[in-house]
Structures are given as structure tokens and as C-alpha cells.
Amino acid sequence: VQLQAFGGGLVQAGGSLRLSCTVSGSIFTSVGWYRQAPGGHRDLVASITRGGSTNYADSVKGRFTISRDVAKNTVYVQMNDLKPEDTAIYYCNARIPDGLVQYNYWGQGTLVTVSS
């Protein structure tokens, strides 16, 4: 199983970016986007199940939208109205079923920098 994350970059405050995470090698049960700022913890930003149920951190509600393309096994997060405090390395995480067990896989991080 591999996760490939794309879409980070440098953007001014108020701008937008879209991150994508493609899961190869298996279907996913759910995918979450996490972020880690320098010196900080890795925190959940948003998650989505294969069925489409979503969950968001309070700090991004109304600004970020997570979606999935089941046929492409890809999850996207559209980030609008970005703020300097959104600056972090963003990681995607997939829960992959193997029988009755769920395994966690991480993609490589993608850096999002929001300038003020």
C-alpha cells in the first residue's frame, strides 16, 4: 500500500490550495488529513470515510472541504480562506482493511505555507 500526497505550496492569506492523496495497492476504509506545524503535534484536520461521512477540526470548519473519488481511490481537501496559522506539513493517513483488522498507512508530507 502506498499513499501519494500532492498539492502543497506557498499561498497568500485568503488564498486557496487543494491537496490530494491517492491510495494505491488497496481500497481504503477512511482517509484523514493531518497537519504538523514546527514544534507542534500532528493533529487531525479532516477525514472522510469511503461512504462519504466527513469530520472536521473546528479550526477549519467552513473553510476546508474534504471529498473523495472512489473510482480513483483519491481523497481531496479543498482549502479556502487560508490563514498563516494553517502553515504546516500536511500528511494523509489511510485506514486499510485486512480481514477484520484495520491498518494505518501514512503518505509523505506536503508543505503548506501561508504568508500574511
KEKE-3310 file (N, C-alpha, C; in steps of 0.2 Angstrom, whole numbers, plus 5000, padded with zeros to 4 digits):
npx = (5004:5003:5003:5001:5004:4999:5000:5004:5010:5015:5006:4996:4988:4971:4970:4969:4971:4972:4974:4979:4977:4982:4978:4986:4986:4977:4960:4953:4946:4944:4951:4961:4967:4980:4990:5005:5013:5029:5037:5025:5011:5005:4990:4973:4965:4954:4943:4937:4926:4925:4912:4908:4906:4910:4922:4928:4941:4938:4944:4945:4933:4920:4930:4938:4936:4933:4934:4930:4936:4930:4932:4945:4952:4956:4958:4953:4957:4950:4956:4951:4951:4964:4974:4988:4991:4988:4999:5009:5016:5007:4999:4993:4983:4978:4966:4967:4959:4961:4956:4948:4955:4961:4973:4985:4991:5003:5006:5018:5023:5016:5021:5013:5012:5007:5007:5007)
npy = (4994:5011:5028:5043:5060:5076:5094:5104:5120:5138:5151:5166:5174:5171:5165:5150:5132:5115:5099:5083:5065:5050:5033:5018:5001:4995:4996:5010:5012:5023:5040:5052:5069:5076:5088:5096:5108:5117:5111:5107:5097:5082:5085:5081:5086:5085:5072:5058:5045:5030:5029:5042:5050:5064:5073:5087:5097:5110:5122:5123:5122:5126:5132:5123:5109:5092:5078:5063:5053:5038:5030:5033:5031:5041:5055:5072:5088:5103:5119:5134:5152:5153:5154:5162:5153:5141:5136:5122:5106:5094:5079:5064:5050:5034:5022:5005:4990:4973:4959:4957:4967:4983:4993:5007:5018:5030:5044:5054:5069:5085:5102:5116:5133:5148:5165:5180)
npz = (5000:4996:4999:4990:4992:4986:4981:4990:4994:4992:4997:4998:5012:5013:5001:4991:4991:4985:4991:4987:4989:4985:4986:4983:4979:4988:4993:5003:5020:5027:5025:5032:5034:5041:5050:5054:5063:5065:5079:5084:5087:5078:5071:5068:5053:5044:5039:5030:5026:5016:5012:5013:5024:5034:5044:5053:5060:5072:5069:5055:5050:5038:5030:5024:5014:5012:5001:4991:4978:4973:4963:4959:4970:4978:4989:4992:4998:4999:5002:5008:5010:5017:5031:5040:5051:5046:5041:5039:5039:5029:5031:5024:5029:5029:5032:5031:5026:5032:5032:5047:5053:5054:5046:5048:5037:5031:5021:5012:5018:5014:5011:5017:5015:5022:5019:5027)
capx = (5000:5006:4999:5005:5001:5002:4996:5006:5014:5015:5000:4995:4982:4965:4971:4966:4975:4969:4978:4976:4980:4980:4980:4987:4988:4971:4955:4953:4940:4944:4957:4962:4972:4983:4995:5010:5017:5035:5036:5018:5008:5001:4983:4968:4962:4948:4943:4931:4925:4923:4905:4907:4905:4916:4923:4932:4943:4934:4948:4945:4926:4918:4935:4941:4931:4936:4930:4934:4934:4931:4935:4952:4955:4959:4954:4955:4954:4950:4957:4950:4952:4969:4977:4995:4991:4987:5005:5011:5016:5001:5000:4987:4983:4973:4965:4966:4956:4964:4951:4945:4960:4962:4980:4986:4997:5004:5009:5024:5020:5017:5021:5008:5015:5003:5010:5002)
capy = (5000:5017:5035:5049:5066:5082:5100:5109:5126:5144:5155:5172:5173:5172:5161:5143:5126:5109:5094:5076:5059:5044:5027:5013:4994:4993:5001:5012:5012:5031:5044:5058:5074:5079:5093:5097:5114:5116:5111:5106:5090:5081:5085:5079:5092:5082:5065:5055:5038:5028:5030:5049:5054:5068:5076:5092:5101:5116:5127:5123:5121:5132:5134:5117:5104:5085:5074:5058:5050:5031:5026:5035:5029:5048:5060:5079:5093:5110:5123:5141:5157:5151:5159:5160:5148:5135:5134:5116:5100:5091:5072:5060:5044:5029:5015:5000:4984:4967:4955:4961:4971:4990:4996:5014:5020:5037:5047:5058:5076:5091:5108:5122:5139:5154:5171:5186)
capz = (5000:4996:4998:4987:4993:4982:4982:4994:4991:4995:4995:5002:5016:5010:4995:4991:4989:4985:4992:4985:4992:4981:4989:4978:4982:4991:4995:5010:5024:5028:5024:5036:5033:5047:5049:5060:5062:5068:5086:5086:5087:5072:5073:5063:5050:5041:5037:5026:5025:5009:5011:5012:5030:5035:5050:5053:5066:5072:5066:5048:5048:5034:5025:5021:5012:5011:4997:4989:4972:4975:4957:4958:4976:4980:4993:4991:5003:4996:5007:5006:5015:5021:5036:5042:5056:5043:5039:5042:5034:5029:5030:5024:5033:5027:5036:5026:5030:5030:5036:5052:5056:5050:5047:5046:5032:5030:5015:5013:5020:5009:5015:5015:5019:5020:5020:5029)
cpx = (5004:5001:5004:5001:5004:4998:4999:5009:5013:5010:4999:4989:4976:4965:4968:4972:4971:4974:4975:4980:4977:4982:4980:4988:4982:4966:4955:4946:4939:4951:4956:4968:4974:4988:4999:5014:5024:5034:5030:5017:5005:4994:4979:4965:4955:4949:4937:4932:4924:4916:4903:4906:4911:4916:4929:4935:4939:4938:4947:4937:4924:4923:4938:4935:4934:4931:4934:4931:4935:4934:4942:4956:4959:4955:4957:4953:4955:4951:4956:4951:4958:4972:4984:4996:4989:4993:5007:5013:5010:5002:4993:4988:4977:4972:4963:4964:4960:4961:4948:4949:4960:4969:4980:4992:4997:5008:5015:5020:5021:5016:5016:5011:5010:5006:5005:5003)
cpy = (5006:5023:5040:5055:5072:5088:5105:5115:5132:5148:5161:5171:5175:5168:5154:5138:5120:5103:5087:5071:5053:5038:5021:5006:4991:4998:5004:5012:5020:5034:5050:5062:5076:5084:5094:5103:5113:5117:5109:5098:5089:5080:5084:5086:5090:5075:5063:5048:5036:5029:5038:5053:5057:5071:5081:5095:5107:5122:5128:5122:5127:5134:5128:5112:5097:5081:5068:5056:5042:5028:5027:5033:5036:5052:5067:5083:5100:5115:5130:5145:5155:5156:5157:5154:5141:5132:5128:5111:5096:5083:5068:5053:5040:5023:5010:4993:4978:4962:4959:4966:4978:4992:5003:5014:5028:5039:5051:5065:5081:5097:5113:5128:5145:5160:5176:5192)
cpz = (5000:4995:4995:4988:4989:4983:4986:4991:4995:4993:5000:5007:5012:5003:4997:4989:4989:4986:4990:4988:4989:4984:4983:4982:4986:4992:5002:5013:5025:5027:5028:5033:5040:5046:5056:5058:5066:5076:5089:5086:5080:5074:5067:5060:5048:5039:5034:5026:5018:5007:5011:5018:5032:5042:5050:5059:5066:5069:5058:5045:5044:5029:5021:5019:5009:5006:4994:4982:4972:4969:4956:4965:4979:4984:4992:4997:5000:5002:5005:5011:5020:5025:5038:5047:5053:5040:5043:5037:5035:5027:5029:5027:5030:5031:5031:5029:5027:5034:5041:5055:5051:5052:5045:5042:5032:5024:5017:5015:5014:5012:5012:5019:5017:5023:5022:5025)
residu = (VAL:GLN:LEU:GLN:ALA:PHE:GLY:GLY:GLY:LEU:VAL:GLN:ALA:GLY:GLY:SER:LEU:ARG:LEU:SER:CYS:THR:VAL:SER:GLY:SER:ILE:PHE:THR:SER:VAL:GLY:TRP:TYR:ARG:GLN:ALA:PRO:GLY:GLY:HIS:ARG:ASP:LEU:VAL:ALA:SER:ILE:THR:ARG:GLY:GLY:SER:THR:ASN:TYR:ALA:ASP:SER:VAL:LYS:GLY:ARG:PHE:THR:ILE:SER:ARG:ASP:VAL:ALA:LYS:ASN:THR:VAL:TYR:VAL:GLN:MET:ASN:ASP:LEU:LYS:PRO:GLU:ASP:THR:ALA:ILE:TYR:TYR:CYS:ASN:ALA:ARG:ILE:PRO:ASP:GLY:LEU:VAL:GLN:TYR:ASN:TYR:TRP:GLY:GLN:GLY:THR:LEU:VAL:THR:VAL:SER:SER)
# end
